Amino acid sequence: MLEREDIDLLALFAEGLPLDTIGRRLELSDRTIRRRLRSICDRVGCSTPIQAVVWAARRGLV
């Protein structure tokens, strides 16, 4: 359901890093990071990125 890039993004978000730092590490803009987080939430049925991190953690992905 989630690609490796999505899991990597959630893992960085789970570390509590700000979006600009995540963007620099993944070489993406803040806007792209927000868009991808929203897309991940839609795919896994969550309403917030934090819920998506919890969803991924419960499945051992992060």
Secondary structure, DSSP 8 states (H G I E B T S, - for coil): ---HHHHHHHHHHHTT--HHHHHHHHT--HHHHHHHHHHHHHHHT-SSHHHHHHHHHHTT--
